[in-house]
Amino acid sequence: MTRARVLIADDHSAMRERVVSLVGAEFDVVGAVGDGQSVLDAFAVLQPEVVVLDISMPVMSGLAAAARLGESRQPPRIVFLTVHDDAAFVEAARGVGAMAYVTKRHIRTDLVPAIRLAIEGRTQFPDAVAGPRERLSR
């Protein structure tokens, strides 16, 4: 069975390295970039199945990048990994087609399962704002 290809985007290099380390045990990390425009450029070349995006990034926000990725012929599954735990950001992520939303404080427990669910076509959003079907079953 082939491992899913994942692209990581975060503007902090230490966080990119941490995400690559966590995700790389189960998925093929095909790239790690630091801004929204680089996400679009890397996606065009690498064609990952999943893109893990921070929301607050330079050049282009993760939300704007996700919206653009959604216009692709074969759009990737989008998983947001962010410090923002506010409902408005979660709803904005849903609005641009995200499959999952993970806060950085839950990176160890929630990121890999969120990617797995996204690959399966299922969603994961924080309980405080998620509808009953979107909650992660534990």
Secondary structure as GFF3:
##gff-version 3
##sequence-region A 1 138
A	DSSP	beta_strand	5	9	.	.	.	ID=ss1
A	DSSP	alpha_helix	13	24	.	.	.	ID=ss2
A	DSSP	beta_strand	28	33	.	.	.	ID=ss3
A	DSSP	alpha_helix	36	46	.	.	.	ID=ss4
A	DSSP	beta_strand	50	53	.	.	.	ID=ss5
A	DSSP	alpha_helix	62	69	.	.	.	ID=ss6
A	DSSP	beta_strand	77	82	.	.	.	ID=ss7
A	DSSP	alpha_helix	87	95	.	.	.	ID=ss8
A	DSSP	beta_strand	100	103	.	.	.	ID=ss9
A	DSSP	three_ten_helix	104	106	.	.	.	ID=ss10
A	DSSP	alpha_helix	107	119	.	.	.	ID=ss11
###
